[in-house]
Amino acid sequence: MNISRVAPDTALSGTPRPAGRRTVWWAAAAGVGAVGAGVVLGELAAGLLSPSVSPVTAVGGAVIDAVPPGVKDQVISLFGTADKLALLTGMALVIAGLAALAGVLEWHRRFAGVAVIAVFGLAGLAAVLSRAEATANAVPVPLLAAVIGMLLLRWLIRRLGEWREAAGQEAGSREAAGTEAGSPDRPARRRFLQSLTVTGAIVAVGGVLASTLRGAAAAVAELRSKLRLPGPASAAPAIPAGAEFGLPGLSPLVTPNKDFYRIDTALRVPLVDPREWKLKVTGLVDREIELDFEALLAKPLTERHITIACVSNEVGGDLIGNACWLGWPVRELLAQAGPKPGADMVLSRSVDGWTAGTPLEVLTDTRDALLVVGMNGEPLPLEHGFPVRLIVPGLYGYVSATKWVTELKVTRFADDVAYWTPRGWSDRGPIKTSSRIDVPRGGRSVNAGTVNVGGVAWAQHRGIGKVEVRVNRGDWKQAELAPALSTDTWCQWKIDLPLGPGHYEVQVRATDLDGVPQVQDSAPPAPNGATGYHTVTVDVKS
């Protein structure tokens, strides 16, 4: 009797079931296992051959590049600094769904699922080739991952076919004999399940190895841990007395490195050996310059507290932080290069190809724009740009704060565009005067009486003149302002409000030292920063 592998599934009693339902699920599982093993082993190979880029991070980077600014803002608003985790989780779910589809297609038609995996591999290859940090070693990795997935899928589907064919033969034999015979399909079923288990083990073990095998990262991290930064030629001014109120729940004046926000387009942190790092100054200059890390550390370094912010920060958001940065003034480097007349922009480039366009004038005036090597008394953390990044007071990060910087190209806004400009963002991004309520948190309940309200305010490179608070759209009351570290940092504020039982809306606004108040009208982050008053609701209990 000729029983095909798509024969009806049969219960032990011999009653036929709807054809192939369980088989389809097993085929889907085979697809997920095969593709999962290919992806994991591809990531493992990337860790050995190409630590800076892998198929997964390359595809994720391509997705980030292609996402419209409005969608990017919504994602950051929803997930904050967990946006990359959300993206990777979403990618994993999509890959699993397509892998299940590949398994089902392969079951019904030979090589149909293999073709799906081949498309996976070509998409990964295209994404890898699109990344600036890709090397020749990175090219074969997505193809290797695809081949592994295709071979495993064919193997698993063959095992599944043997099982279902044996099950069909058993059903036919029982029907012909009119008996309830044994289960000759059990060895075939066991072989399939063992094969699927082995594939799952490959995924599990390979995943652990891929996540722990961070040879390049460990090597760079070790170099960073052994690095001893020189002392500053110009130290940061001492923090004035009373600059920090000590109000519970209020953001610290200086943000610890571990809590500092991170927003960039790099799914995998670029790994840059400081011994190999070089910065080139090119473009419209009298003299092109190349600077290595040792030469940079030999320069007279400046130490300053500077608050930086992401343009995607919503009103009241936390994509902002204040740190003590150590670096060499960019104006001194540019003075050596000699910008030519007509130049008005510096296009800074990261090792991963990301670019920012910064007005030349803000890099050559008296502000403390720095080529930074240190953050809060230690070398830059890997994820914050080690070994060197840019920090420019008064500008949003998307036009100034290039991490892992490798080139400064002196050019014109009319001739060059940075990464975010063609994606709908303004080519110049001065930080807007803003303020935030940290305590009490919105929606929280507090006891009636004197309610402590406090937060932070910022207007980098202009400074904060005053902060005011109002309740239920009443009169504005001036808050107490803590001494600022400088006009380039945020400052704390607080006010005590006598509130009886009830439901209250509390708003805050700031005014800079030039007397210009914070913009009241609400606007989203795109194209040049959010505006509006931060508002929280507070329930006061008796």
HELIX and SHEET records of a PDB file:
HELIX    1   1 ARG A   21  LEU A   49  1                                  29    
HELIX    2   2 PRO A   55  ALA A   66  1                                  12    
HELIX    3   3 PRO A   69  PHE A   79  1                                  11    
HELIX    4   4 GLY A   80  ALA A   82  5                                   3    
HELIX    5   5 ASP A   83  HIS A  108  1                                  26    
HELIX    6   6 ALA A  112  SER A  130  1                                  19    
HELIX    7   7 ALA A  136  ALA A  138  5                                   3    
HELIX    8   8 PRO A  140  ALA A  177  1                                  38    
HELIX    9   9 ARG A  186  THR A  212  1                                  27    
HELIX   10  10 GLY A  215  LYS A  226  1                                  12    
HELIX   11  11 ASN A  257  ASP A  259  5                                   3    
HELIX   12  12 PHE A  293  LEU A  297  1                                   5    
HELIX   13  13 VAL A  330  ALA A  337  1                                   8    
HELIX   14  14 LEU A  360  THR A  364  1                                   5    
HELIX   15  15 LEU A  382  HIS A  384  5                                   3    
HELIX   16  16 GLY A  397  VAL A  399  5                                   3    
HELIX   17  17 THR A  421  ARG A  423  5                                   3    
SHEET    1   A 5 ILE A 289  ASP A 292  0                                        
SHEET    2   A 5 LYS A 278  GLY A 283 -1                                        
SHEET    3   A 5 VAL A 405  THR A 411  1                                        
SHEET    4   A 5 MET A 345  SER A 350 -1                                        
SHEET    5   A 5 THR A 355  PRO A 359 -1                                        
SHEET    1   B 4 THR A 302  ALA A 309  0                                        
SHEET    2   B 4 ILE A 320  PRO A 329 -1                                        
SHEET    3   B 4 LEU A 370  MET A 375 -1                                        
SHEET    4   B 4 GLU A 378  PRO A 379 -1                                        
SHEET    1   C 4 THR A 302  ALA A 309  0                                        
SHEET    2   C 4 ILE A 320  PRO A 329 -1                                        
SHEET    3   C 4 LEU A 370  MET A 375 -1                                        
SHEET    4   C 4 ARG A 389  ILE A 391 -1                                        
SHEET    1   D 4 SER A 434  VAL A 439  0                                        
SHEET    2   D 4 GLY A 449  TRP A 458 -1                                        
SHEET    3   D 4 CYS A 491  LEU A 499 -1                                        
SHEET    4   D 4 GLU A 480  LEU A 481 -1                                        
SHEET    1   E 5 SER A 445  ASN A 447  0                                        
SHEET    2   E 5 HIS A 534  LYS A 541  1                                        
SHEET    3   E 5 GLY A 502  ASP A 512 -1                                        
SHEET    4   E 5 ILE A 464  VAL A 471 -1                                        
SHEET    5   E 5 LYS A 477  GLN A 478 -1                                        
END                                                                             
